[in-house]
Amino acid sequence: MELQKILSVLEEMAPLQYAEDFDNVGLLVGNHNQDITGVLVCHDALENVIDEAIAKKCNLVVCFHPILFSGLKKITGKNYVERAIVKAIKNDIAIYAVHTALDNHKKGVNKIFCDALGLKNTKVLVPKANFIKKLVTYTIPENATQLRNALFEAGAGKIGNYEDCSFNSQGIGTYLGNEDSNPEVGNRFEFVENTEIKIEVTFEKHLESKILKALFKNHVYEEVAYEIYSLDNLHQNIGLGMVGELDHALPEVEFLQFVKEKMQCGGIRHSTYTGKLVKKVAVLGGSGSFAIKQAIASGADAFLTADLKYHQFYEAEGKLLLADIGHFESERFTKNYIVDYLKEKITNFAIILSEENTNPVQYF
């Protein structure tokens, strides 16, 4: 199977535009036209994972964390990153990373985290900013329905649980054509006052080229008048972390024991007990100290994340139970989700879950 076909499925699962600006997601090693014989899905594309891919005849490794995160000036095999890349290139193995593209997806890392704990009524903890744009255009009433539907088909007008959302208003448009014009209404050199429909729709910024293509293809005017704005609105369905509720409130000690068992933690570092029951829980897979304030503001009784520093435990301020369950542990079921997704979308093809444990943290 051609690599590009698999990449299309991966980008449907975790659109690269969802990734954080600092991240390095997508195809890290390989050629889009490469013929793929099998896919190995892992957490980290380390050298032992590349060896596993070779042994299992998989020439595409799909990893959660990008093995190439910051730039390389030399590739001499002197460290774990370079050794993995050298071995992958020598054996013609492609590497693809999803990382924060899947972190930010509403069905991604943090929904997987919530599902592992059985949390209900989940919603995004830190909605993504600077991701929504707005298109405003004008057309004659006879063209309005066709144009609106084309924009909806291209992905515009989706707001939360609703689709095909738009605002439409009627007004008077004016124009005067020159000798090179070919107006849809009226004649050249004729001043026209014409009834027009103003159509306004929002869309995710990565869809802009698709939206504009639909606009120009389905608009009847010779010159299409339109405006695009970047909005400050937060995207409620895309973002980092989630907050949800347990079926039954638990005492803090019992809650931590429950989390330890469900997430298979070697240990849990936590802030001072609050003395309250835990019902509402915020989660953020990976390094989530930046979201402590949002977790408190959400009304969560506990916030589960990883990589907390000493002084950050003070930030709980007695308002919630802050728990560091381990970076790998908070994301441990992500690779299983990727395998299940790919198997559902690509049938009768070798898609294998890596058996290598790449967690660099051990517990004594």
C-alpha positions as CSV (number, residue, x, y, z in Angstrom):
1,M,0.0,0.0,0.0
2,E,1.3,3.5,-0.9
3,L,2.4,5.5,2.2
4,Q,0.3,8.5,1.1
5,K,-2.9,6.5,1.5
6,I,-2.0,5.6,5.0
7,L,-1.0,9.2,5.8
8,S,-4.5,10.3,4.7
9,V,-6.1,8.0,7.3
10,L,-3.7,9.2,10.0
11,E,-4.4,12.8,9.2
12,E,-8.1,12.1,9.4
13,M,-7.6,10.6,12.9
14,A,-5.3,13.5,14.0
15,P,-5.3,16.5,11.7
16,L,-1.8,18.0,11.7
17,Q,-3.3,21.5,11.9
18,Y,-4.5,20.6,15.5
19,A,-0.9,20.3,16.7
20,E,0.7,22.9,18.9
21,D,3.2,25.3,17.1
22,F,6.2,24.0,19.1
23,D,5.5,20.4,18.0
24,N,7.0,18.3,15.2
25,V,4.3,16.0,13.8
26,G,3.6,14.2,10.6
27,L,6.0,12.3,8.4
28,L,9.5,12.5,10.0
29,V,11.3,9.9,7.8
30,G,10.3,8.4,4.5
31,N,8.8,9.1,1.1
32,H,5.1,9.7,0.4
33,N,5.3,7.3,-2.6
34,Q,6.9,4.5,-0.6
35,D,5.3,1.1,-0.7
36,I,4.3,0.0,2.8
37,T,4.2,-3.6,3.7
38,G,3.2,-3.3,7.4
39,V,2.6,-0.7,10.2
40,L,4.0,-0.9,13.7
41,V,2.4,1.4,16.2
42,C,4.4,2.5,19.3
43,H,4.7,5.1,21.9
44,D,8.3,6.1,21.1
45,A,10.2,5.2,18.0
46,L,13.4,4.1,19.7
47,E,16.1,1.9,18.3
48,N,14.7,-1.2,19.8
49,V,11.3,-0.4,18.2
50,I,13.0,0.0,14.8
51,D,14.5,-3.5,15.4
52,E,11.0,-4.8,16.2
53,A,9.7,-3.3,13.0
54,I,12.5,-4.9,11.0
55,A,11.8,-8.3,12.6
56,K,8.0,-8.0,12.0
57,K,8.5,-6.8,8.4
58,C,6.9,-3.4,9.0
59,N,8.4,-0.5,7.1
60,L,6.2,2.2,8.7
61,V,6.4,3.1,12.4
62,V,3.6,5.3,13.7
63,C,4.7,6.8,17.0
64,F,3.0,9.0,19.5
65,H,6.0,11.1,20.6
66,P,8.2,12.5,17.7
67,I,11.7,10.9,17.8
68,L,12.8,14.1,15.9
69,F,11.7,17.0,18.1
70,S,14.4,19.6,17.8
71,G,16.8,20.0,14.8
72,L,19.7,17.7,14.1
73,K,23.0,19.2,12.8
74,K,24.7,15.8,12.6
75,I,23.6,12.2,12.3
76,T,26.5,10.1,13.6
77,G,24.7,7.7,15.9
78,K,26.1,9.3,19.1
79,N,22.7,9.4,21.0
80,Y,19.4,7.5,21.1
81,V,17.7,9.8,18.6
82,E,20.4,9.6,16.0
83,R,20.8,5.8,16.4
84,A,17.0,5.3,15.8
85,I,17.0,7.6,12.7
86,V,20.2,6.0,11.2
87,K,18.7,2.5,11.6
88,A,15.3,3.6,10.1
89,I,16.9,5.2,7.1
90,K,19.3,2.2,6.5
91,N,16.3,-0.2,6.5
92,D,14.0,2.1,4.5
93,I,11.6,2.5,7.4
94,A,9.3,5.5,7.5
95,I,8.4,7.2,10.8
96,Y,5.2,9.2,11.4
97,A,4.4,11.0,14.7
98,V,1.0,12.3,15.9
99,H,1.7,13.8,19.4
100,T,-0.3,17.0,20.0
101,A,-2.3,16.6,16.9
102,L,-4.0,13.7,18.8
103,D,-3.7,15.5,22.1
104,N,-6.0,18.3,20.9
105,H,-8.5,16.0,19.2
106,K,-11.8,15.6,21.0
107,K,-11.5,11.8,20.7
108,G,-7.8,11.7,21.2
109,V,-5.4,11.3,24.1
110,N,-7.4,12.9,26.8
111,K,-10.7,11.3,25.8
112,I,-8.8,7.9,25.9
113,F,-7.6,8.9,29.4
114,C,-11.2,9.8,30.5
115,D,-12.5,6.5,29.1
116,A,-9.9,4.5,31.0
117,L,-11.2,6.0,34.2
118,G,-14.9,5.8,33.2
119,L,-15.5,9.6,33.3
120,K,-18.8,10.8,32.0
121,N,-20.0,14.2,30.6
122,T,-16.6,15.1,29.4
123,K,-15.6,18.4,27.8
124,V,-12.3,20.1,26.8
125,L,-10.3,21.6,29.7
126,V,-8.2,24.1,27.7
127,P,-10.0,25.0,24.4
128,K,-7.8,25.9,21.5
129,A,-7.4,29.6,20.7
130,N,-6.8,31.3,17.3
131,F,-8.3,28.4,15.4
132,I,-11.6,29.8,14.1
133,K,-12.1,32.1,11.1
134,K,-15.2,33.7,9.6
135,L,-16.2,34.1,6.0
136,V,-18.6,36.9,4.9
137,T,-19.8,37.0,1.3
138,Y,-22.7,38.5,-0.7
139,T,-24.8,37.0,-3.5
140,I,-28.2,37.2,-5.2
141,P,-31.1,35.4,-3.5
142,E,-31.3,32.9,-6.3
143,N,-27.7,31.7,-5.6
144,A,-27.9,31.8,-1.8
145,T,-29.0,28.2,-1.1
146,Q,-26.6,26.6,-3.5
147,L,-23.7,28.7,-2.2
148,R,-24.5,28.0,1.5
149,N,-24.8,24.3,0.9
150,A,-21.4,24.2,-0.9
151,L,-19.8,26.0,2.0
152,F,-21.3,23.6,4.4
153,E,-20.1,20.7,2.4
154,A,-16.6,22.1,2.5
155,G,-16.7,22.1,6.3
156,A,-18.0,25.6,7.2
157,G,-20.8,26.2,9.7
158,K,-19.9,23.6,12.3
159,I,-20.3,24.9,15.9
160,G,-20.1,22.4,18.8
161,N,-22.9,19.9,18.3
162,Y,-24.5,21.7,15.4
163,E,-23.8,21.8,11.6
164,D,-24.9,23.9,8.7
165,C,-24.8,27.1,10.9
166,S,-24.9,30.5,9.2
167,F,-26.3,33.9,9.5
168,N,-28.1,35.5,6.6
169,S,-29.3,39.0,6.1
170,Q,-30.8,40.9,3.2
171,G,-29.6,44.3,1.9
172,I,-28.9,46.4,-1.2
173,G,-25.7,46.0,-3.1
174,T,-24.5,48.5,-5.7
175,Y,-22.0,48.4,-8.5
176,L,-21.1,50.0,-11.8
177,G,-19.3,47.9,-14.4
178,N,-16.6,49.0,-16.8
179,E,-15.9,48.1,-20.4
180,D,-14.3,44.8,-19.4
181,S,-17.1,43.7,-17.0
182,N,-19.7,41.0,-17.5
183,P,-22.1,41.5,-14.6
184,E,-24.6,38.8,-13.6
185,V,-27.3,41.4,-13.0
186,G,-27.6,44.6,-15.1
187,N,-25.4,45.8,-18.0
188,R,-21.9,47.3,-18.1
189,F,-21.8,51.1,-17.6
190,E,-25.1,50.7,-15.8
191,F,-25.3,51.6,-12.1
192,V,-27.1,48.7,-10.4
193,E,-28.9,48.7,-7.0
194,N,-29.7,45.0,-6.4
195,T,-31.1,42.9,-3.6
196,E,-28.4,40.7,-2.1
197,I,-28.1,38.1,0.6
198,K,-25.2,38.5,3.0
199,I,-23.9,35.0,4.2
200,E,-21.7,34.6,7.3
201,V,-20.2,31.3,8.3
202,T,-17.4,30.2,10.6
203,F,-14.8,27.5,9.8
204,E,-11.6,25.9,11.2
205,K,-8.6,27.8,9.9
206,H,-7.0,24.8,8.1
207,L,-10.1,24.5,5.9
208,E,-9.6,28.0,4.4
209,S,-8.4,26.9,0.9
210,K,-11.2,24.3,0.7
211,I,-13.8,26.9,1.7
212,L,-12.5,29.4,-0.8
213,K,-12.5,26.8,-3.6
214,A,-16.2,26.1,-2.8
215,L,-17.0,29.8,-2.7
216,F,-15.5,30.6,-6.1
217,K,-16.9,27.4,-7.8
218,N,-20.5,28.0,-6.6
219,H,-20.8,31.8,-6.7
220,V,-22.5,33.3,-9.8
221,Y,-20.7,36.7,-9.7
222,E,-17.9,37.5,-12.1
223,E,-16.1,39.2,-9.2
224,V,-16.7,37.5,-5.8
225,A,-16.9,39.9,-2.9
226,Y,-15.8,38.2,0.4
227,E,-14.1,38.9,3.7
228,I,-12.3,36.6,6.1
229,Y,-11.7,37.4,9.7
230,S,-9.7,35.6,12.4
231,L,-11.8,35.3,15.5
232,D,-10.8,35.3,19.2
233,N,-13.5,32.7,20.0
234,L,-12.2,29.5,21.7
235,H,-12.8,26.2,19.9
236,Q,-14.8,24.2,22.5
237,N,-14.3,20.8,20.8
238,I,-10.5,21.1,20.2
239,G,-7.9,21.6,22.9
240,L,-5.7,20.1,25.6
241,G,-7.0,18.2,28.6
242,M,-10.6,17.2,29.6
243,V,-12.8,17.3,32.6
244,G,-15.5,14.7,33.4
245,E,-17.3,13.0,36.3
246,L,-17.0,9.7,38.0
247,D,-20.2,7.6,38.5
248,H,-19.7,7.8,42.2
249,A,-17.7,10.2,44.4
250,L,-14.7,8.6,46.1
251,P,-12.6,9.5,49.1
252,E,-9.2,10.8,48.0
253,V,-7.2,7.8,49.1
254,E,-9.6,5.4,47.4
255,F,-9.6,7.6,44.3
256,L,-5.8,7.5,44.0
257,Q,-5.8,3.7,44.4
258,F,-8.5,3.5,41.7
259,V,-6.3,5.6,39.4
260,K,-3.2,3.6,40.2
261,E,-4.9,0.4,39.2
262,K,-6.7,1.7,36.0
263,M,-3.6,3.6,34.7
264,Q,-1.1,0.9,35.9
265,C,1.0,3.5,37.7
266,G,4.3,2.7,39.4
267,G,3.5,5.4,41.9
268,I,1.6,8.6,42.2
269,R,3.0,11.9,43.6
270,H,0.2,14.2,44.9
271,S,-0.5,17.4,46.7
272,T,-1.9,17.6,50.3
273,Y,-5.3,16.0,50.7
274,T,-8.2,18.4,50.7
275,G,-10.5,16.2,52.8
276,K,-13.2,16.3,50.1
277,L,-14.7,13.5,48.0
278,V,-13.6,13.3,44.4
279,K,-16.4,13.4,41.8
280,K,-15.3,15.8,39.1
281,V,-11.9,15.0,37.6
282,A,-9.7,17.0,35.2
283,V,-7.1,15.1,33.2
284,L,-4.3,16.1,30.8
285,G,-2.0,13.5,29.4
286,G,1.7,14.3,29.4
287,S,3.1,17.5,30.8
288,G,0.1,19.5,32.1
289,S,1.3,21.9,34.8
290,F,0.3,24.8,32.7
291,A,-3.4,23.9,33.1
292,I,-3.5,23.8,36.9
293,K,-5.4,27.1,37.1
294,Q,-7.9,25.9,34.4
295,A,-8.5,22.7,36.4
296,I,-9.3,24.7,39.5
297,A,-11.5,27.0,37.5
298,S,-13.4,24.0,36.1
299,G,-14.5,23.1,39.6
300,A,-12.6,19.8,39.4
301,D,-12.0,17.9,42.7
302,A,-8.8,16.4,41.3
303,F,-6.4,17.0,38.4
304,L,-4.4,14.1,36.9
305,T,-1.4,14.9,34.8
306,A,2.4,14.4,34.8
307,D,5.8,16.1,35.0
308,L,4.9,18.3,38.0
309,K,7.8,20.2,39.7
310,Y,8.1,20.6,43.4
311,H,6.7,24.1,43.7
312,Q,3.8,23.4,41.3
313,F,2.2,21.1,44.0
314,Y,1.6,24.3,46.1
315,E,-0.5,25.7,43.3
316,A,-3.3,23.3,44.3
317,E,-3.9,25.8,47.1
318,G,-6.1,23.2,48.9
319,K,-8.8,23.7,46.2
320,L,-8.2,20.3,44.5
321,L,-6.1,17.2,44.7
322,L,-3.2,17.5,42.3
323,A,-1.7,14.2,41.2
324,D,1.3,13.4,39.0
325,I,0.7,9.8,37.7
326,G,3.6,9.7,35.3
327,H,4.0,10.9,31.7
328,F,4.0,7.5,30.0
329,E,1.2,6.2,32.3
330,S,-1.1,9.2,31.4
331,E,-0.7,8.3,27.7
332,R,-0.3,4.6,27.9
333,F,-3.5,3.5,26.0
334,T,-2.9,5.9,23.1
335,K,-1.1,3.4,20.9
336,N,-3.9,0.9,21.4
337,Y,-6.4,3.6,20.1
338,I,-4.2,4.3,17.1
339,V,-4.1,0.5,16.2
340,D,-7.8,0.1,16.6
341,Y,-8.5,3.2,14.4
342,L,-6.1,2.1,11.6
343,K,-7.5,-1.5,11.6
344,E,-11.1,-0.1,11.3
345,K,-10.1,2.2,8.4
346,I,-7.5,-0.1,6.6
347,T,-8.8,-3.7,6.5
348,N,-6.8,-6.8,5.5
349,F,-3.4,-5.1,6.2
350,A,-0.7,-5.7,8.7
351,I,-1.2,-3.2,11.6
352,I,0.7,-4.3,14.7
353,L,0.9,-3.0,18.3
354,S,4.5,-2.7,19.4
355,E,5.4,-5.0,22.3
356,E,8.3,-2.8,23.4
357,N,8.0,-0.9,26.6
358,T,9.6,2.5,25.9
359,N,8.8,4.1,29.3
360,P,12.2,5.6,30.4
361,V,11.0,6.0,34.0
362,Q,11.4,3.0,36.3
363,Y,10.2,2.6,39.9
364,F,12.1,1.1,42.8
